[in-house]
Amino acid sequence: MVCAHRAFGVSLALLIVLSGSLAWGGQVTLQDVSLDGSYAPATSLLATSMSGGTLEGIVYSQALTDGQGHYAYLYQVLNAGSPGSSPIEKLTLWPFAGSSDSTVMGALTSSAPTGFLAGGTAPQPQAYILPITGGPLVSIDYDLTGDASIPPGQWGQVLCILSVLPPETITGNIIDGSVGTGSVVGPVPEPATLSLLTIAGLAALRRRRS
């Protein structure tokens, strides 16, 4: 694997802002926003291996803070499979805590923070907030057409969620026809003990088609 790490830039350009209440199902729409360079790591970089069937990947996650009660949550999906392994079509985060007036989600378009890979596959222009048992789930699509979106050896762009909620451990999933599950850093309203999503609960997410 070729690593292309860069220092945390002064400005981070983002895409995708959440509209409507995050407590209900809804579509995420695109918007450009910016984040200044006052953010510093609030947690260490977490590399979580996830696998299932012919699916094998690593999800990198980390929380940053500006020291004033604002947090930036970073996520990047790497397809760690060998040739012939499945592409990665989707990333989900659960349970996702947030509010429509204080939470922004996006993909970095400038320098990648230290420890993350530069460049990568961009997400689809829409993501979704899905109401399921235990709290809302954010579903971020890399592929809606059936083509290989993140093939083995490739990675997605660094995703970012801005929130006023402090970091804890939540559940992440990578999905193609199979599901890989593991713990990632995420925003929560209070310390919580979280269980992993069941495969049955993800069945509807495996193949979303436009």
Secondary structure by P-SEA (a helix, b strand, c coil): ccccccccccbbbbcccccccccbbbbbbbbbbbbcccccccccbbbbbbbcccccbbbbbbbbbccccbbbbbbbbbcccccccccccbbbbccccccccccccccccccccccccccccccccbbbbbbccccbbbbbbccccccccccccccccbbbbbccbbbbbbbbbbbccbbbbbbbbbbbccccbbbbbccccccccccccc
